[in-house]
Amino acid sequence: MSKINKSATGTVSRDEIGNLLDDFKTDILGCLNEQLYTLKIQNKKKAKNVSLSIFCSKCRKKHFLIECPLDSI
């Protein structure tokens, strides 16, 4: 309620604006950190899947043996 009264009267100090901007910056950096962490986990999972895949002796492409497209024909 005090923020509403202050903004209505226009008496917000520079320190308060600075604190709000610092909080906003902290929130943005926190969100970016979470997104980067999620991307790192996804990349690790992809790398693990690629390392588990091998060259198929039937079609000579790199994939899991149970995912061979020639088996579905």
PQR file with spaces between the fields and no chain letter, atoms N, CA, C, O and H, PARSE charges and radii, in Angstrom:
ATOM       1  N    MET     1       0.820   -1.176    0.000 -0.4000 1.5000
ATOM       2  CA   MET     1       0.000    0.000    0.000 -0.0000 2.0000
ATOM       3  C    MET     1       0.867    1.244    0.000  0.5500 1.7000
ATOM       4  O    MET     1       0.491    2.262   -0.580 -0.5500 1.4000
ATOM       5  N    SER     2       2.025    1.174    0.643 -0.4000 1.5000
ATOM       6  CA   SER     2       2.893    2.343    0.682 -0.0000 2.0000
ATOM       7  C    SER     2       3.469    2.643   -0.696  0.5500 1.7000
ATOM       8  O    SER     2       3.712    3.804   -1.026 -0.5500 1.4000
ATOM       9  H    SER     2       2.331    0.347    1.114  0.4000 1.0000
ATOM      10  N    LYS     3       3.691    1.605   -1.507 -0.4000 1.5000
ATOM      11  CA   LYS     3       4.197    1.833   -2.863 -0.0000 2.0000
ATOM      12  C    LYS     3       3.170    2.573   -3.707  0.5500 1.7000
ATOM      13  O    LYS     3       3.521    3.423   -4.524 -0.5500 1.4000
ATOM      14  H    LYS     3       3.494    0.662   -1.239  0.4000 1.0000
ATOM      15  N    ILE     4       1.888    2.240   -3.500 -0.4000 1.5000
ATOM      16  CA   ILE     4       0.829    2.907   -4.265 -0.0000 2.0000
ATOM      17  C    ILE     4       0.766    4.379   -3.891  0.5500 1.7000
ATOM      18  O    ILE     4       0.655    5.240   -4.763 -0.5500 1.4000
ATOM      19  H    ILE     4       1.603    1.549   -2.836  0.4000 1.0000
ATOM      20  N    ASN     5       0.837    4.667   -2.601 -0.4000 1.5000
ATOM      21  CA   ASN     5       0.784    6.061   -2.158 -0.0000 2.0000
ATOM      22  C    ASN     5       1.992    6.844   -2.645  0.5500 1.7000
ATOM      23  O    ASN     5       1.865    8.000   -3.048 -0.5500 1.4000
ATOM      24  H    ASN     5       0.927    3.967   -1.893  0.4000 1.0000
ATOM      25  N    LYS     6       3.155    6.224   -2.610 -0.4000 1.5000
ATOM      26  CA   LYS     6       4.360    6.912   -3.056 -0.0000 2.0000
ATOM      27  C    LYS     6       4.318    7.188   -4.554  0.5500 1.7000
ATOM      28  O    LYS     6       4.705    8.267   -5.004 -0.5500 1.4000
ATOM      29  H    LYS     6       3.258    5.284   -2.283  0.4000 1.0000
ATOM      30  N    SER     7       3.845    6.206   -5.327 -0.4000 1.5000
ATOM      31  CA   SER     7       3.814    6.422   -6.764 -0.0000 2.0000
ATOM      32  C    SER     7       2.729    7.421   -7.139  0.5500 1.7000
ATOM      33  O    SER     7       2.868    8.127   -8.138 -0.5500 1.4000
ATOM      34  H    SER     7       3.530    5.330   -4.962  0.4000 1.0000
ATOM      35  N    ALA     8       1.655    7.497   -6.365 -0.4000 1.5000
ATOM      36  CA   ALA     8       0.587    8.444   -6.659 -0.0000 2.0000
ATOM      37  C    ALA     8       1.041    9.868   -6.376  0.5500 1.7000
ATOM      38  O    ALA     8       0.681   10.795   -7.101 -0.5500 1.4000
ATOM      39  H    ALA     8       1.542    6.923   -5.553  0.4000 1.0000
ATOM      40  N    THR     9       1.828   10.040   -5.327 -0.4000 1.5000
ATOM      41  CA   THR     9       2.296   11.390   -4.999 -0.0000 2.0000
ATOM      42  C    THR     9       3.567   11.747   -5.753  0.5500 1.7000
ATOM      43  O    THR     9       3.902   12.926   -5.874 -0.5500 1.4000
ATOM      44  H    THR     9       2.121    9.287   -4.738  0.4000 1.0000
ATOM      45  N    GLY    10       4.282   10.745   -6.264 -0.4000 1.5000
ATOM      46  CA   GLY    10       5.488   11.015   -7.041 -0.0000 2.0000
ATOM      47  C    GLY    10       6.716   11.239   -6.193  0.5500 1.7000
ATOM      48  O    GLY    10       7.687   11.826   -6.670 -0.5500 1.4000
ATOM      49  H    GLY    10       4.010    9.788   -6.166  0.4000 1.0000
ATOM      50  N    THR    11       6.709   10.792   -4.951 -0.4000 1.5000
ATOM      51  CA   THR    11       7.848   11.003   -4.067 -0.0000 2.0000
ATOM      52  C    THR    11       8.618    9.711   -3.852  0.5500 1.7000
ATOM      53  O    THR    11       8.706    9.213   -2.729 -0.5500 1.4000
ATOM      54  H    THR    11       5.920   10.315   -4.563  0.4000 1.0000
ATOM      55  N    VAL    12       9.169    9.176   -4.918 -0.4000 1.5000
ATOM      56  CA   VAL    12       9.998    7.981   -4.829 -0.0000 2.0000
ATOM      57  C    VAL    12      11.444    8.438   -4.911  0.5500 1.7000
ATOM      58  O    VAL    12      11.827    9.176   -5.819 -0.5500 1.4000
ATOM      59  H    VAL    12       9.098    9.581   -5.829  0.4000 1.0000
ATOM      60  N    SER    13      12.235    7.991   -3.956 -0.4000 1.5000
ATOM      61  CA   SER    13      13.626    8.444   -3.924 -0.0000 2.0000
ATOM      62  C    SER    13      14.479    7.648   -4.909  0.5500 1.7000
ATOM      63  O    SER    13      14.078    6.590   -5.394 -0.5500 1.4000
ATOM      64  H    SER    13      11.924    7.392   -3.219  0.4000 1.0000
ATOM      65  N    ARG    14      15.633    8.172   -5.184 -0.4000 1.5000
ATOM      66  CA   ARG    14      16.564    7.491   -6.102 -0.0000 2.0000
ATOM      67  C    ARG    14      17.051    6.184   -5.506  0.5500 1.7000
ATOM      68  O    ARG    14      17.295    5.217   -6.229 -0.5500 1.4000
ATOM      69  H    ARG    14      15.959    9.031   -4.790  0.4000 1.0000
ATOM      70  N    ASP    15      17.194    6.154   -4.188 -0.4000 1.5000
ATOM      71  CA   ASP    15      17.623    4.922   -3.534 -0.0000 2.0000
ATOM      72  C    ASP    15      16.590    3.817   -3.720  0.5500 1.7000
ATOM      73  O    ASP    15      16.951    2.665   -3.960 -0.5500 1.4000
ATOM      74  H    ASP    15      16.996    6.939   -3.601  0.4000 1.0000
ATOM      75  N    GLU    16      15.313    4.157   -3.611 -0.4000 1.5000
ATOM      76  CA   GLU    16      14.264    3.159   -3.789 -0.0000 2.0000
ATOM      77  C    GLU    16      14.238    2.643   -5.220  0.5500 1.7000
ATOM      78  O    GLU    16      14.067    1.445   -5.449 -0.5500 1.4000
ATOM      79  H    GLU    16      15.019    5.092   -3.415  0.4000 1.0000
ATOM      80  N    ILE    17      14.407    3.537   -6.176 -0.4000 1.5000
ATOM      81  CA   ILE    17      14.458    3.119   -7.582 -0.0000 2.0000
ATOM      82  C    ILE    17      15.681    2.239   -7.818  0.5500 1.7000
ATOM      83  O    ILE    17      15.605    1.236   -8.527 -0.5500 1.4000
ATOM      84  H    ILE    17      14.546    4.510   -5.990  0.4000 1.0000
ATOM      85  N    GLY    18      16.800    2.618   -7.224 -0.4000 1.5000
ATOM      86  CA   GLY    18      18.014    1.811   -7.349 -0.0000 2.0000
ATOM      87  C    GLY    18      17.824    0.425   -6.771  0.5500 1.7000
ATOM      88  O    GLY    18      18.269   -0.559   -7.361 -0.5500 1.4000
ATOM      89  H    GLY    18      16.862    3.433   -6.648  0.4000 1.0000
ATOM      90  N    ASN    19      17.168    0.331   -5.624 -0.4000 1.5000
ATOM      91  CA   ASN    19      16.908   -0.973   -4.998 -0.0000 2.0000
ATOM      92  C    ASN    19      15.979   -1.814   -5.866  0.5500 1.7000
ATOM      93  O    ASN    19      16.190   -3.017   -6.018 -0.5500 1.4000
ATOM      94  H    ASN    19      16.806    1.130   -5.144  0.4000 1.0000
ATOM      95  N    LEU    20      14.952   -1.186   -6.435 -0.4000 1.5000
ATOM      96  CA   LEU    20      14.038   -1.915   -7.311 -0.0000 2.0000
ATOM      97  C    LEU    20      14.760   -2.437   -8.547  0.5500 1.7000
ATOM      98  O    LEU    20      14.520   -3.565   -8.978 -0.5500 1.4000
ATOM      99  H    LEU    20      14.780   -0.209   -6.311  0.4000 1.0000
ATOM     100  N    LEU    21      15.639   -1.627   -9.114 -0.4000 1.5000
ATOM     101  CA   LEU    21      16.402   -2.052  -10.288 -0.0000 2.0000
ATOM     102  C    LEU    21      17.369   -3.182   -9.938  0.5500 1.7000
ATOM     103  O    LEU    21      17.559   -4.105  -10.730 -0.5500 1.4000
ATOM     104  H    LEU    21      15.834   -0.711   -8.764  0.4000 1.0000
ATOM     105  N    ASP    22      17.977   -3.111   -8.756 -0.4000 1.5000
ATOM     106  CA   ASP    22      18.872   -4.183   -8.318 -0.0000 2.0000
ATOM     107  C    ASP    22      18.102   -5.490   -8.139  0.5500 1.7000
ATOM     108  O    ASP    22      18.576   -6.556   -8.533 -0.5500 1.4000
ATOM     109  H    ASP    22      17.821   -2.361   -8.113  0.4000 1.0000
ATOM     110  N    ASP    23      16.916   -5.401   -7.544 -0.4000 1.5000
ATOM     111  CA   ASP    23      16.082   -6.599   -7.384 -0.0000 2.0000
ATOM     112  C    ASP    23      15.691   -7.166   -8.737  0.5500 1.7000
ATOM     113  O    ASP    23      15.708   -8.381   -8.937 -0.5500 1.4000
ATOM     114  H    ASP    23      16.531   -4.535   -7.224  0.4000 1.0000
ATOM     115  N    PHE    24      15.341   -6.290   -9.663 -0.4000 1.5000
ATOM     116  CA   PHE    24      14.950   -6.723  -11.008 -0.0000 2.0000
ATOM     117  C    PHE    24      16.123   -7.413  -11.705  0.5500 1.7000
ATOM     118  O    PHE    24      15.956   -8.455  -12.337 -0.5500 1.4000
ATOM     119  H    PHE    24      15.327   -5.303   -9.501  0.4000 1.0000
ATOM     120  N    LYS    25      17.303   -6.824  -11.582 -0.4000 1.5000
ATOM     121  CA   LYS    25      18.505   -7.405  -12.188 -0.0000 2.0000
ATOM     122  C    LYS    25      18.806   -8.774  -11.582  0.5500 1.7000
ATOM     123  O    LYS    25      19.183   -9.701  -12.299 -0.5500 1.4000
ATOM     124  H    LYS    25      17.439   -5.977  -11.068  0.4000 1.0000
ATOM     125  N    THR    26      18.643   -8.904  -10.281 -0.4000 1.5000
ATOM     126  CA   THR    26      18.877  -10.174   -9.608 -0.0000 2.0000
ATOM     127  C    THR    26      17.891  -11.232  -10.090  0.5500 1.7000
ATOM     128  O    THR    26      18.271  -12.380  -10.318 -0.5500 1.4000
ATOM     129  H    THR    26      18.337   -8.151   -9.698  0.4000 1.0000
ATOM     130  N    ASP    27      16.621  -10.845  -10.246 -0.4000 1.5000
ATOM     131  CA   ASP    27      15.607  -11.782  -10.737 -0.0000 2.0000
ATOM     132  C    ASP    27      15.926  -12.242  -12.155  0.5500 1.7000
ATOM     133  O    ASP    27      15.801  -13.428  -12.460 -0.5500 1.4000
ATOM     134  H    ASP    27      16.312   -9.912  -10.061  0.4000 1.0000
ATOM     135  N    ILE    28      16.331  -11.328  -13.016 -0.4000 1.5000
ATOM     136  CA   ILE    28      16.661  -11.681  -14.403 -0.0000 2.0000
ATOM     137  C    ILE    28      17.859  -12.620  -14.443  0.5500 1.7000
ATOM     138  O    ILE    28      17.847  -13.612  -15.172 -0.5500 1.4000
ATOM     139  H    ILE    28      16.432  -10.364  -12.768  0.4000 1.0000
ATOM     140  N    LEU    29      18.887  -12.314  -13.670 -0.4000 1.5000
ATOM     141  CA   LEU    29      20.067  -13.177  -13.659 -0.0000 2.0000
ATOM     142  C    LEU    29      19.739  -14.558  -13.098  0.5500 1.7000
ATOM     143  O    LEU    29      20.292  -15.558  -13.556 -0.5500 1.4000
ATOM     144  H    LEU    29      18.897  -11.508  -13.078  0.4000 1.0000
ATOM     145  N    GLY    30      18.850  -14.622  -12.115 -0.4000 1.5000
ATOM     146  CA   GLY    30      18.435  -15.909  -11.575 -0.0000 2.0000
ATOM     147  C    GLY    30      17.708  -16.747  -12.616  0.5500 1.7000
ATOM     148  O    GLY    30      17.946  -17.950  -12.728 -0.5500 1.4000
ATOM     149  H    GLY    30      18.400  -13.810  -11.743  0.4000 1.0000
ATOM     150  N    CYS    31      16.819  -16.112  -13.379 -0.4000 1.5000
ATOM     151  CA   CYS    31      16.087  -16.826  -14.436 -0.0000 2.0000
ATOM     152  C    CYS    31      17.042  -17.320  -15.518  0.5500 1.7000
ATOM     153  O    CYS    31      16.924  -18.451  -15.988 -0.5500 1.4000
ATOM     154  H    CYS    31      16.625  -15.135  -13.288  0.4000 1.0000
ATOM     155  N    LEU    32      17.977  -16.480  -15.907 -0.4000 1.5000
ATOM     156  CA   LEU    32      18.951  -16.889  -16.927 -0.0000 2.0000
ATOM     157  C    LEU    32      19.805  -18.054  -16.434  0.5500 1.7000
ATOM     158  O    LEU    32      20.119  -18.970  -17.194 -0.5500 1.4000
ATOM     159  H    LEU    32      18.073  -15.560  -15.525  0.4000 1.0000
ATOM     160  N    ASN    33      20.175  -18.010  -15.159 -0.4000 1.5000
ATOM     161  CA   ASN    33      20.976  -19.090  -14.588 -0.0000 2.0000
ATOM     162  C    ASN    33      20.208  -20.405  -14.627  0.5500 1.7000
ATOM     163  O    ASN    33      20.778  -21.443  -14.964 -0.5500 1.4000
ATOM     164  H    ASN    33      19.919  -17.266  -14.542  0.4000 1.0000
ATOM     165  N    GLU    34      18.925  -20.373  -14.287 -0.4000 1.5000
ATOM     166  CA   GLU    34      18.100  -21.581  -14.329 -0.0000 2.0000
ATOM     167  C    GLU    34      17.981  -22.115  -15.755  0.5500 1.7000
ATOM     168  O    GLU    34      18.045  -23.325  -15.972 -0.5500 1.4000
ATOM     169  H    GLU    34      18.463  -19.530  -14.013  0.4000 1.0000
ATOM     170  N    GLN    35      17.809  -21.226  -16.719 -0.4000 1.5000
ATOM     171  CA   GLN    35      17.685  -21.652  -18.109 -0.0000 2.0000
ATOM     172  C    GLN    35      18.983  -22.264  -18.620  0.5500 1.7000
ATOM     173  O    GLN    35      18.959  -23.268  -19.332 -0.5500 1.4000
ATOM     174  H    GLN    35      17.757  -20.243  -16.543  0.4000 1.0000
ATOM     175  N    LEU    36      20.118  -21.664  -18.261 -0.4000 1.5000
ATOM     176  CA   LEU    36      21.404  -22.223  -18.675 -0.0000 2.0000
ATOM     177  C    LEU    36      21.633  -23.593  -18.049  0.5500 1.7000
ATOM     178  O    LEU    36      22.155  -24.499  -18.697 -0.5500 1.4000
ATOM     179  H    LEU    36      20.138  -20.848  -17.682  0.4000 1.0000
ATOM     180  N    TYR    37      21.242  -23.740  -16.795 -0.4000 1.5000
ATOM     181  CA   TYR    37      21.387  -25.023  -16.118 -0.0000 2.0000
ATOM     182  C    TYR    37      20.548  -26.089  -16.823  0.5500 1.7000
ATOM     183  O    TYR    37      21.009  -27.213  -17.022 -0.5500 1.4000
ATOM     184  H    TYR    37      20.817  -23.004  -16.268  0.4000 1.0000
ATOM     185  N    THR    38      19.322  -25.739  -17.197 -0.4000 1.5000
ATOM     186  CA   THR    38      18.445  -26.664  -17.903 -0.0000 2.0000
ATOM     187  C    THR    38      19.041  -27.055  -19.257  0.5500 1.7000
ATOM     188  O    THR    38      19.002  -28.224  -19.638 -0.5500 1.4000
ATOM     189  H    THR    38      18.948  -24.826  -17.035  0.4000 1.0000
ATOM     190  N    LEU    39      19.588  -26.084  -19.978 -0.4000 1.5000
ATOM     191  CA   LEU    39      20.212  -26.384  -21.272 -0.0000 2.0000
ATOM     192  C    LEU    39      21.422  -27.295  -21.115  0.5500 1.7000
ATOM     193  O    LEU    39      21.644  -28.178  -21.943 -0.5500 1.4000
ATOM     194  H    LEU    39      19.620  -25.134  -19.669  0.4000 1.0000
ATOM     195  N    LYS    40      22.205  -27.087  -20.059 -0.4000 1.5000
ATOM     196  CA   LYS    40      23.366  -27.940  -19.826 -0.0000 2.0000
ATOM     197  C    LYS    40      22.932  -29.375  -19.569  0.5500 1.7000
ATOM     198  O    LYS    40      23.550  -30.318  -20.064 -0.5500 1.4000
ATOM     199  H    LYS    40      22.024  -26.370  -19.386  0.4000 1.0000
ATOM     200  N    ILE    41      21.868  -29.536  -18.793 -0.4000 1.5000
ATOM     201  CA   ILE    41      21.367  -30.883  -18.516 -0.0000 2.0000
ATOM     202  C    ILE    41      20.881  -31.538  -19.803  0.5500 1.7000
ATOM     203  O    ILE    41      21.167  -32.710  -20.048 -0.5500 1.4000
ATOM     204  H    ILE    41      21.366  -28.770  -18.391  0.4000 1.0000
ATOM     205  N    GLN    42      20.147  -30.791  -20.629 -0.4000 1.5000
ATOM     206  CA   GLN    42      19.661  -31.338  -21.893 -0.0000 2.0000
ATOM     207  C    GLN    42      20.814  -31.728  -22.805  0.5500 1.7000
ATOM     208  O    GLN    42      20.761  -32.770  -23.458 -0.5500 1.4000
ATOM     209  H    GLN    42      19.914  -29.839  -20.430  0.4000 1.0000
ATOM     210  N    ASN    43      21.856  -30.902  -22.857 -0.4000 1.5000
ATOM     211  CA   ASN    43      23.011  -31.223  -23.698 -0.0000 2.0000
ATOM     212  C    ASN    43      23.731  -32.471  -23.199  0.5500 1.7000
ATOM     213  O    ASN    43      24.210  -33.275  -23.999 -0.5500 1.4000
ATOM     214  H    ASN    43      21.898  -30.055  -22.326  0.4000 1.0000
ATOM     215  N    LYS    44      23.807  -32.636  -21.877 -0.4000 1.5000
ATOM     216  CA   LYS    44      24.441  -33.844  -21.334 -0.0000 2.0000
ATOM     217  C    LYS    44      23.639  -35.082  -21.711  0.5500 1.7000
ATOM     218  O    LYS    44      24.214  -36.118  -22.043 -0.5500 1.4000
ATOM     219  H    LYS    44      23.418  -31.983  -21.228  0.4000 1.0000
ATOM     220  N    LYS    45      22.312  -34.979  -21.660 -0.4000 1.5000
ATOM     221  CA   LYS    45      21.469  -36.119  -22.037 -0.0000 2.0000
ATOM     222  C    LYS    45      21.645  -36.457  -23.512  0.5500 1.7000
ATOM     223  O    LYS    45      21.712  -37.630  -23.881 -0.5500 1.4000
ATOM     224  H    LYS    45      21.845  -34.137  -21.391  0.4000 1.0000
ATOM     225  N    LYS    46      21.719  -35.425  -24.359 -0.4000 1.5000
ATOM     226  CA   LYS    46      21.917  -35.666  -25.796 -0.0000 2.0000
ATOM     227  C    LYS    46      23.267  -36.321  -26.042  0.5500 1.7000
ATOM     228  O    LYS    46      23.370  -37.261  -26.830 -0.5500 1.4000
ATOM     229  H    LYS    46      21.664  -34.472  -24.060  0.4000 1.0000
ATOM     230  N    ALA    47      24.300  -35.832  -25.371 -0.4000 1.5000
ATOM     231  CA   ALA    47      25.634  -36.399  -25.553 -0.0000 2.0000
ATOM     232  C    ALA    47      25.668  -37.847  -25.088  0.5500 1.7000
ATOM     233  O    ALA    47      26.330  -38.687  -25.699 -0.5500 1.4000
ATOM     234  H    ALA    47      24.216  -35.068  -24.730  0.4000 1.0000
ATOM     235  N    LYS    48      24.953  -38.138  -24.003 -0.4000 1.5000
ATOM     236  CA   LYS    48      24.909  -39.509  -23.512 -0.0000 2.0000
ATOM     237  C    LYS    48      24.202  -40.406  -24.518  0.5500 1.7000
ATOM     238  O    LYS    48      24.644  -41.529  -24.762 -0.5500 1.4000
ATOM     239  H    LYS    48      24.415  -37.456  -23.507  0.4000 1.0000
ATOM     240  N    ASN    49      23.111  -39.925  -25.106 -0.4000 1.5000
ATOM     241  CA   ASN    49      22.397  -40.721  -26.098 -0.0000 2.0000
ATOM     242  C    ASN    49      23.235  -40.960  -27.344  0.5500 1.7000
ATOM     243  O    ASN    49      23.200  -42.049  -27.916 -0.5500 1.4000
ATOM     244  H    ASN    49      22.752  -39.013  -24.908  0.4000 1.0000
ATOM     245  N    VAL    50      23.986  -39.953  -27.767 -0.4000 1.5000
ATOM     246  CA   VAL    50      24.840  -40.098  -28.949 -0.0000 2.0000
ATOM     247  C    VAL    50      25.947  -41.100  -28.671  0.5500 1.7000
ATOM     248  O    VAL    50      26.304  -41.891  -29.544 -0.5500 1.4000
ATOM     249  H    VAL    50      24.014  -39.068  -27.303  0.4000 1.0000
ATOM     250  N    SER    51      26.490  -41.072  -27.466 -0.4000 1.5000
ATOM     251  CA   SER    51      27.571  -42.005  -27.149 -0.0000 2.0000
ATOM     252  C    SER    51      27.066  -43.442  -27.058  0.5500 1.7000
ATOM     253  O    SER    51      27.826  -44.384  -27.283 -0.5500 1.4000
ATOM     254  H    SER    51      26.200  -40.429  -26.757  0.4000 1.0000
ATOM     255  N    LEU    52      25.772  -43.614  -26.725 -0.4000 1.5000
ATOM     256  CA   LEU    52      25.215  -44.961  -26.650 -0.0000 2.0000
ATOM     257  C    LEU    52      24.833  -45.517  -28.009  0.5500 1.7000
ATOM     258  O    LEU    52      24.725  -46.731  -28.179 -0.5500 1.4000
ATOM     259  H    LEU    52      25.154  -42.850  -26.542  0.4000 1.0000
ATOM     260  N    SER    53      24.628  -44.635  -28.975 -0.4000 1.5000
ATOM     261  CA   SER    53      24.251  -45.120  -30.296 -0.0000 2.0000
ATOM     262  C    SER    53      25.483  -45.629  -31.033  0.5500 1.7000
ATOM     263  O    SER    53      26.589  -45.125  -30.838 -0.5500 1.4000
ATOM     264  H    SER    53      24.715  -43.648  -28.837  0.4000 1.0000
ATOM     265  N    ILE    54      25.280  -46.628  -31.877 -0.4000 1.5000
ATOM     266  CA   ILE    54      26.387  -47.228  -32.628 -0.0000 2.0000
ATOM     267  C    ILE    54      25.976  -47.332  -34.091  0.5500 1.7000
ATOM     268  O    ILE    54      24.812  -47.127  -34.435 -0.5500 1.4000
ATOM     269  H    ILE    54      24.382  -47.037  -32.036  0.4000 1.0000
ATOM     270  N    PHE    55      26.940  -47.651  -34.945 -0.4000 1.5000
ATOM     271  CA   PHE    55      26.625  -47.843  -36.353 -0.0000 2.0000
ATOM     272  C    PHE    55      25.883  -49.160  -36.529  0.5500 1.7000
ATOM     273  O    PHE    55      26.328  -50.215  -36.076 -0.5500 1.4000
ATOM     274  H    PHE    55      27.885  -47.817  -34.665  0.4000 1.0000
ATOM     275  N    CYS    56      24.767  -49.069  -37.184 -0.4000 1.5000
ATOM     276  CA   CYS    56      23.933  -50.247  -37.412 -0.0000 2.0000
ATOM     277  C    CYS    56      24.538  -51.067  -38.553  0.5500 1.7000
ATOM     278  O    CYS    56      24.953  -50.523  -39.576 -0.5500 1.4000
ATOM     279  H    CYS    56      24.406  -48.212  -37.551  0.4000 1.0000
ATOM     280  N    SER    57      24.577  -52.376  -38.358 -0.4000 1.5000
ATOM     281  CA   SER    57      25.147  -53.237  -39.399 -0.0000 2.0000
ATOM     282  C    SER    57      24.177  -53.427  -40.563  0.5500 1.7000
ATOM     283  O    SER    57      24.588  -53.835  -41.649 -0.5500 1.4000
ATOM     284  H    SER    57      24.240  -52.818  -37.527  0.4000 1.0000
ATOM     285  N    LYS    58      22.896  -53.136  -40.346 -0.4000 1.5000
ATOM     286  CA   LYS    58      21.905  -53.319  -41.405 -0.0000 2.0000
ATOM     287  C    LYS    58      21.855  -52.123  -42.353  0.5500 1.7000
ATOM     288  O    LYS    58      21.922  -52.290  -43.571 -0.5500 1.4000
ATOM     289  H    LYS    58      22.562  -52.805  -39.463  0.4000 1.0000
ATOM     290  N    CYS    59      21.738  -50.921  -41.798 -0.4000 1.5000
ATOM     291  CA   CYS    59      21.576  -49.752  -42.667 -0.0000 2.0000
ATOM     292  C    CYS    59      22.804  -48.846  -42.675  0.5500 1.7000
ATOM     293  O    CYS    59      22.858  -47.883  -43.441 -0.5500 1.4000
ATOM     294  H    CYS    59      21.684  -50.785  -40.808  0.4000 1.0000
ATOM     295  N    ARG    60      23.780  -49.142  -41.840 -0.4000 1.5000
ATOM     296  CA   ARG    60      25.051  -48.414  -41.762 -0.0000 2.0000
ATOM     297  C    ARG    60      24.889  -46.946  -41.380  0.5500 1.7000
ATOM     298  O    ARG    60      25.666  -46.091  -41.807 -0.5500 1.4000
ATOM     299  H    ARG    60      23.736  -49.924  -41.218  0.4000 1.0000
ATOM     300  N    LYS    61      23.866  -46.666  -40.570 -0.4000 1.5000
ATOM     301  CA   LYS    61      23.679  -45.333  -40.011 -0.0000 2.0000
ATOM     302  C    LYS    61      23.860  -45.414  -38.505  0.5500 1.7000
ATOM     303  O    LYS    61      23.735  -46.490  -37.921 -0.5500 1.4000
ATOM     304  H    LYS    61      23.235  -47.360  -40.224  0.4000 1.0000
ATOM     305  N    LYS    62      24.151  -44.292  -37.876 -0.4000 1.5000
ATOM     306  CA   LYS    62      24.403  -44.283  -36.444 -0.0000 2.0000
ATOM     307  C    LYS    62      23.091  -44.047  -35.694  0.5500 1.7000
ATOM     308  O    LYS    62      22.492  -42.977  -35.797 -0.5500 1.4000
ATOM     309  H    LYS    62      24.253  -43.417  -38.350  0.4000 1.0000
ATOM     310  N    HIS    63      22.655  -45.051  -34.944 -0.4000 1.5000
ATOM     311  CA   HIS    63      21.458  -44.964  -34.109 -0.0000 2.0000
ATOM     312  C    HIS    63      21.442  -46.179  -33.183  0.5500 1.7000
ATOM     313  O    HIS    63      22.314  -47.044  -33.262 -0.5500 1.4000
ATOM     314  H    HIS    63      23.142  -45.921  -34.860  0.4000 1.0000
ATOM     315  N    PHE    64      20.447  -46.230  -32.313 -0.4000 1.5000
ATOM     316  CA   PHE    64      20.290  -47.399  -31.467 -0.0000 2.0000
ATOM     317  C    PHE    64      19.870  -48.588  -32.329  0.5500 1.7000
ATOM     318  O    PHE    64      19.167  -48.421  -33.326 -0.5500 1.4000
ATOM     319  H    PHE    64      19.739  -45.527  -32.249  0.4000 1.0000
ATOM     320  N    LEU    65      20.296  -49.769  -31.948 -0.4000 1.5000
ATOM     321  CA   LEU    65      19.964  -50.945  -32.746 -0.0000 2.0000
ATOM     322  C    LEU    65      18.462  -51.202  -32.789  0.5500 1.7000
ATOM     323  O    LEU    65      17.943  -51.661  -33.807 -0.5500 1.4000
ATOM     324  H    LEU    65      20.867  -49.905  -31.138  0.4000 1.0000
ATOM     325  N    ILE    66      17.768  -50.913  -31.709 -0.4000 1.5000
ATOM     326  CA   ILE    66      16.322  -51.167  -31.686 -0.0000 2.0000
ATOM     327  C    ILE    66      15.556  -50.121  -32.491  0.5500 1.7000
ATOM     328  O    ILE    66      14.361  -50.293  -32.731 -0.5500 1.4000
ATOM     329  H    ILE    66      18.189  -50.540  -30.883  0.4000 1.0000
ATOM     330  N    GLU    67      16.211  -49.049  -32.912 -0.4000 1.5000
ATOM     331  CA   GLU    67      15.560  -47.995  -33.700 -0.0000 2.0000
ATOM     332  C    GLU    67      15.880  -48.083  -35.190  0.5500 1.7000
ATOM     333  O    GLU    67      15.714  -47.102  -35.914 -0.5500 1.4000
ATOM     334  H    GLU    67      17.182  -48.909  -32.717  0.4000 1.0000
ATOM     335  N    CYS    68      16.325  -49.214  -35.646 -0.4000 1.5000
ATOM     336  CA   CYS    68      16.694  -49.354  -37.046 -0.0000 2.0000
ATOM     337  C    CYS    68      15.452  -49.237  -37.943  0.5500 1.7000
ATOM     338  O    CYS    68      14.473  -49.954  -37.736 -0.5500 1.4000
ATOM     339  H    CYS    68      16.461  -50.012  -35.058  0.4000 1.0000
ATOM     340  N    PRO    69      15.485  -48.355  -38.918 -0.5600 1.5000
ATOM     341  CA   PRO    69      14.338  -48.200  -39.798  0.2800 2.0000
ATOM     342  C    PRO    69      14.090  -49.422  -40.677  0.5500 1.7000
ATOM     343  O    PRO    69      12.973  -49.617  -41.156 -0.5500 1.4000
ATOM     344  N    LEU    70      15.103  -50.239  -40.894 -0.4000 1.5000
ATOM     345  CA   LEU    70      14.929  -51.434  -41.704 -0.0000 2.0000
ATOM     346  C    LEU    70      14.136  -52.525  -40.977  0.5500 1.7000
ATOM     347  O    LEU    70      13.574  -53.416  -41.614 -0.5500 1.4000
ATOM     348  H    LEU    70      16.010  -50.081  -40.504  0.4000 1.0000
ATOM     349  N    ASP    71      14.094  -52.451  -39.651 -0.4000 1.5000
ATOM     350  CA   ASP    71      13.337  -53.440  -38.876 -0.0000 2.0000
ATOM     351  C    ASP    71      11.827  -53.219  -39.029  0.5500 1.7000
ATOM     352  O    ASP    71      11.046  -54.157  -38.867 -0.5500 1.4000
ATOM     353  H    ASP    71      14.551  -51.727  -39.134  0.4000 1.0000
ATOM     354  N    SER    72      11.421  -52.012  -39.333 -0.4000 1.5000
ATOM     355  CA   SER    72       9.980  -51.724  -39.422 -0.0000 2.0000
ATOM     356  C    SER    72       9.418  -52.042  -40.787  0.5500 1.7000
ATOM     357  O    SER    72       8.204  -51.965  -40.977 -0.5500 1.4000
ATOM     358  H    SER    72      12.055  -51.250  -39.465  0.4000 1.0000
ATOM     359  N    ILE    73      10.256  -52.395  -41.743 -0.4000 1.5000
ATOM     360  CA   ILE    73       9.772  -52.695  -43.095 -0.0000 2.0000
ATOM     361  C    ILE    73       9.213  -54.088  -43.177  0.5500 1.7000
ATOM     362  O    ILE    73       8.761  -54.510  -44.241 -0.5500 1.4000
ATOM     363  H    ILE    73      11.242  -52.456  -41.588  0.4000 1.0000
